[in-house]
Structures are given as structure tokens and as C-alpha cells.
């Protein structure tokens, strides 16, 4: 019988913490994909390099969307 691991609880009790953390992970992934793209290109695997570029683009979009969402939330808090 397998048991599921308990989900970690956010260490900070702030409504925007998870959003900020997800943005950070998205942007870190953008930089990580640069390495993977270079590795794939170095092996002559353009198909894989293009797939990594697609992931990179999606991560960049997610980071930008998160930034817009955070800005909107911060502006609402000022009111």
C-alpha cells in the first residue's frame, strides 16, 4: 500500500506568496531552458531544441501573466 506525501504548506501566510513563488519558478525555468537548448543544439537535435524553446516561451508568458496579476492585486490593496 502506498501513501501519498502530505502537501507542504506555504511558510508565509501572505495571499500573494504562492503567486510570487510561481513567478520566480517560471522565470528560473526560462534561464534553465537556455542550457537545455544549447545542449540539444550542440548534439544537432533541432527538434528537441525547438521543444525546449516552446517550454521557455510558455514559462516566459506565465511569468509575465503572474507579474500583471500581482501588479493588479497590489494596486487593489492600495485602495
N, C-alpha and C positions, 0 to 999 in steps of 0.2 A: 504494500500500500504506500502510495506516495503522498506526501503532504505538501501543500503549497506554502511558499515562504510568505511571511507577512509583508504587506506593503509598507515601505518606510513612510513615516510621517514627516512632513516638511519641518525642518528645525526652527524655522522662523514663522511666527504667527502674523504674517502680513499677507493681505489679499493679493498683492502683486508679486510675491516672491516666486511662485511657480512660473508665472509669465516671464519674469526676468531670467530665471534659470533656463527655461526653454529657449529663450532668445540667445543666451550665451552658448548653449549646446549647438544651436543651429549655426551660429557664426563660427564656432570652433570647427564644425564639420565642413564649412566652406574651405577653410585652410587645410584641413586634413585631406580633402579631395585633391588639392594641388599635388600632394605627394603621390597619391594613387594614380592620378592622370599621368604624371611624369614616369612612374614605374611602368604603366601599361604602354605608353608611347615608346619607352626605352626597349620594350620587348617587341615592338612593332604590332601591338594589338590595338588597332584603332577602334574596333567595336567596343572593347572594354573601356578605353579612354573616353569614348563618347558617352557611355553609360554613366561613368563617374562624373562627367560634365553635367549630365542631366540631374544627377543627385545634388551636385554642387549648386546648380541653378535653383532647384527646389528648396534647398536649405537657405540660400540667399533670400528667396522670396518669403520663406517662413520668418526669417529674421526681420525683414522689412515690415511684414504684416504685424509681427509682435511689437515692433517699435511704434507703429502707428496706433495700435491698440493701447499700449502703455501711455503714449502721449495723450490720447483721448481720455483715459482714466485719470491721469494726473491733472488735466485741465478741469475735469468734472469735480475733483476733490477741492480745487481752489474756490469753487462757487459756494 
